[in-house]
Amino acid sequence: MSLSAEAVGGIELSYDARVAGAMDRVLEAERSARAAIADCELEVQASLERARERRRTILERAHDRIMALHARAARTLDEQIAKILEPHAQAPVLVTAQRTDAAHLHAAIEGLVERLTRPAEGEQ
C-alpha cells in the first residue's frame, strides 16, 4: 500500500505546523527571558546606586563626627594650654631664659595641637 501524495502532503503540513508552533514558543520564551534579564539589570543598577548613596551618607556622617571630635579635642587642648600658660602670664617680670623656655613650650604645645587636630590621611 502506497501513500498518496495528499496523505504525504497532509503529514508534511501537519509536521510543518507543529515545528512552526514549537519555534514560535521557543522564540517567545527567548523574548521573555531577554525581558526578564533586562529587568534584572535595571534592578541591579538601582540596587548599586542605593548602596553607593548609603556609603556616601555613612562616610559623610563619619567625617562630621570625626571633625566634631577633633574640634572638641582642640578646644580642650586650648583650655589646658591656657591653664598651663596662665601663671607665666601673671608673673611680674620674667627672666629672658624663662621667656625663651615659655616660647619653646608654647611652640611645642602648638605643634602638638596641630598634629593631634589635623585630619589623618584619607579623611579629607
VEXMI-538060 format. One line per 8 residues: number of its first residue (from 0); their letters; for each residue x, y, z of C-alpha. Coordinates in steps of 0.25 Angstrom, whole numbers. Layout:
BEGIN
NUM> a> X,Y,Z; ...
This chain:
BEGIN
0> mslsaeav> 0,0,0; 6,13,-4; 2,26,2; -4,36,-7; 3,50,-10; -9,56,-2; -6,48,10; 9,50,10
8> ggielsyd> 6,65,7; -4,65,19; 6,59,28; 17,69,24; 7,81,26; 4,76,40; 18,74,43; 22,87,38
16> arvagamd> 11,94,46; 16,87,59; 30,91,56; 26,105,54; 18,105,66; 29,100,74; 39,110,68; 29,121,72
24> rvleaers> 28,116,86; 44,116,87; 45,130,81; 34,135,91; 42,129,102; 54,135,98; 47,149,97; 42,147,111
32> araaiadc> 56,143,116; 62,155,110; 52,164,116; 54,157,130; 69,159,128; 67,174,125; 58,176,137; 69,169,146
40> elevqasl> 79,178,140; 71,190,144; 69,185,158; 84,183,160; 87,197,155; 77,203,165; 82,194,176; 96,198,173
48> erarerrr> 92,213,173; 85,211,186; 97,204,192; 106,216,187; 97,226,193; 97,219,207; 112,218,206; 113,233,203
56> tilerahd> 103,236,215; 111,227,224; 125,234,220; 119,248,222; 113,245,236; 126,238,240; 134,251,235; 125,260,242
64> rimalhar> 127,252,255; 142,252,253; 142,267,251; 134,269,263; 143,261,272; 155,268,266; 149,281,269; 145,277,283
72> aartldeq> 159,272,286; 165,285,280; 157,293,290; 160,284,302; 175,285,298; 174,300,296; 168,301,310; 178,293,316
80> iakileph> 189,301,310; 183,314,315; 183,308,329; 198,304,327; 202,317,322; 193,326,331; 203,326,343; 214,331,334
88> aqapvlvt> 206,342,328; 203,347,342; 217,347,347; 222,361,349; 235,361,341; 241,348,334; 255,346,332; 260,344,317
96> aqrtdaah> 263,330,319; 249,327,325; 243,335,313; 250,326,304; 246,313,311; 232,318,311; 233,321,296; 238,307,293
104> lhaaiegl> 228,301,302; 217,309,295; 223,305,281; 223,291,285; 209,291,290; 204,298,277; 211,287,269; 205,276,277
112> verltrpa> 191,283,276; 193,284,261; 198,269,260; 186,264,268; 175,272,262; 180,270,247; 171,260,240; 178,247,237
120> egeq> 182,244,223; 170,239,215; 159,246,224; 159,259,215
